[in-house]
Amino acid sequence: MKGKVTGIQPYGAFVQLEGGTQGLIHISEISHQFVKDVRDYVSVGDEVTVKVLDVDGKTGRASLSLKALEPNREKTKRHVRIKMPLGSGFRPLKEKLREWIEQSKREEGPKP
């Protein structure tokens, strides 16, 4: 649905939907990414397209979402699987750890 941002609070943005229904886009529904400040995403007077998540039957107020209409780039990332020989696990790192510690000590030099 389309609506107009009528107010902003630290916890979200208030929207007047077409037809007169009031709604709130909670800060958690602004973006798939971390939102520190709602004002970084919307301003009072902005025309927005939102998804209605729920409508409270008693108050008639709607819970809205901006992020539901945008693809989640995190979920669409491809995962690459690396095939490792059975039993290899972290053993190669463990075997190298002592060598790296000794190398680090040599690079630091003697302690006063």
GICOR-V566494 format. One record per pair of residues at least 4 apart in sequence whose ideal C-beta (glycine too) atoms are under 6 Angstrom apart, sorted by the first residue. I is the first residue (numbers start at 1). J is the second residue. D is the distance in Angstrom with one decimal. If there is no record, write none. Layout:
I J D
I J D
This chain:
1 17 5.3
1 50 6.0
1 52 5.9
2 18 5.5
2 49 5.5
3 15 4.1
3 16 5.7
3 17 4.2
3 48 5.8
3 50 6.0
4 16 5.1
4 47 5.7
5 13 5.3
5 15 5.7
5 42 5.1
5 44 5.5
5 46 4.5
6 14 5.0
6 16 5.0
7 14 4.0
8 13 5.1
8 38 5.4
8 39 5.9
11 27 5.5
12 24 5.1
12 25 5.3
12 26 4.5
12 27 5.0
13 25 4.7
13 38 5.4
13 42 5.1
14 24 5.8
15 23 4.9
15 64 5.9
17 21 4.4
17 23 5.7
21 62 5.4
22 61 5.4
23 62 3.5
23 64 4.3
25 29 5.3
25 64 4.5
25 66 5.8
27 35 5.3
27 38 5.8
29 65 3.9
29 67 5.6
30 35 4.7
30 41 5.1
30 66 5.5
31 35 5.4
31 67 5.3
32 67 5.2
32 72 4.6
42 46 5.0
50 64 4.2
50 66 5.9
51 65 4.7
51 68 4.1
51 69 5.5
52 62 5.2
53 63 4.4
53 65 5.3
54 63 4.4
55 62 4.9
56 61 5.1
84 88 4.7
90 94 5.8
96 100 5.8
